[in-house]
Amino acid sequence: MSSNGGQMASSWFETVAIAQRRAEKRLPKSVYGALVAGSEKGLSANDNLTSFDQLGFAPHVAGLFNERSTATTVMGQSVSMPVLLSPTGVQAVHPGGEVAVARAAANRGVAMGLSSFASYSVEDVCAVSDQVFFQLYWSGSRDTLLQRLERAKNAGAKGIILTLDWSFANGRDWGSPWIPEKINMKAVTKLAPGVLARPRWLWSFAKTGHLPSLTTPNMAAPGEKAPTFFGAYHEWMQSTLPSWSDVAWLRSQWEGPFMVKGVCRVDDAKRVVDLGATALSVSNHGGNNLDGTPAPIRALPAVVDAVGDQIEVLLDGGIRRGSDVVKALALGANAVMIGRAYLWGLAAAGQSGVENVLDVLRGGIDSALLGLAKSDVKELDRTDVVAPADFFRKLG
Ligand SMILES: Cc1cc2nc3c(=O)[nH]c(=O)nc-3n(C[C@H](O)[C@H](O)[C@H](O)COP(=O)(O)O)c2cc1C
């Protein structure tokens, strides 16, 4: 009997860890390294994963449910399960890029966040999915930000994700991958050892007739060419950092659902409520940011206790299994967002790899609901998980 829902194709992977191993085999070392990411000593990136291992379940053995529902609503969107695809700005993983991710999301009935640093335009992505949230950084002037909001709205984005937790950390104890400004001859020569060792990845691009472009079309000024990744990054680094009233102003310029991503502290969460946001995500940017920030799953219950009845609370960071999703929901999250999990799937097998990851997570959620005697994801509560005495952190 196959335990993978009848999908017998040899390319099917049964866990995200297997997708990651396939991605590592397939990608040039520098591209793989850009997805592993992390910052400084990797304390946060590591804690994001190991913290989930410290949480256990308290299952029942009878009174279980044959029918179980994973459907829910997030930021006004009806979704088939409480898992969103978090915005990620990495290029060159697969030629299908964000359009392949959006197709997978639409096929599986989940919403996706599209990064400002994406390699496909918001118009291309919204053309294949009608559940797209556009992600902004505080980059450029107020006028620039308004143009981006307007463009996202015209393209059909259903909401905004404003990511505020970036501190431009730029060192890693294990060394950072080299990412070229442009894929030209010089870059190809420098990347050659890593790229030539991965002919299948190179071939997947060669078939499409172009190499990864490393441009950011959503950061282009109206009528201008898309800036390169580093051109856009430069604009962001030069920008004046926002005050709380700047953030409130931006929120007032968008009529629909609005999420602030990267909140860890209770006092910040209250301010996000005060400025009228629809949702916040407890997140440390996948551990790529201020190293030493605790795993969001540790900070989640304090945030939920403070603001959970006033705003939708999401969590992202470290989700690799359906059971991780269930742990986060039990501790009060309305939904989670995933980053690397779907990037591994995308790298391993394009659109179907992302669908595979979503199916793996759905299977894991369902299995945990069965064991915990819940008929619906919304019934999960704190008594479903056991945590070590010193597990949680209240920040702020
Ligand atoms: C390679 C990479 C690129 C990312 N780019 C962005 C981005 O452009 N915008 C953003 O808001 N978050 C970005 N993130 C953070 C993710 O949205 C998310 O917070 C994080 O990946 C969650 O942790 P996980 O990878 O353990 O699931 C990125 C993360 C990774 C790994």
The ligand as an ORCA input file, in Angstrom:
! r2SCAN-3c Opt
* xyz 0 1
  C      15.677     32.780      0.225
  C      14.690     33.582      0.965
  C      14.232     34.816      0.452
  C      13.295     35.572      1.156
  N      12.834     36.753      0.621
  C      11.860     37.434      1.261
  C      11.277     38.592      0.676
  O      11.639     39.009     -0.408
  N      10.292     39.235      1.380
  C       9.861     38.798      2.604
  O       8.963     39.408      3.195
  N      10.398     37.706      3.170
  C      11.363     37.009      2.528
  N      11.875     35.868      3.090
  C      11.328     35.390      4.371
  C      10.119     34.483      4.136
  O       9.006     35.185      3.659
  C       9.702     33.792      5.441
  O       9.568     34.763      6.444
  C      10.695     32.719      5.902
  O      11.254     32.041      4.806
  C       9.995     31.750      6.814
  O      10.886     30.790      7.284
  P      11.039     29.321      6.624
  O      11.884     29.494      5.417
  O      11.704     28.547      7.706
  O       9.658     28.835      6.300
  C      12.822     35.107      2.402
  C      13.273     33.877      2.900
  C      14.180     33.122      2.197
  C      14.630     31.797      2.758
*
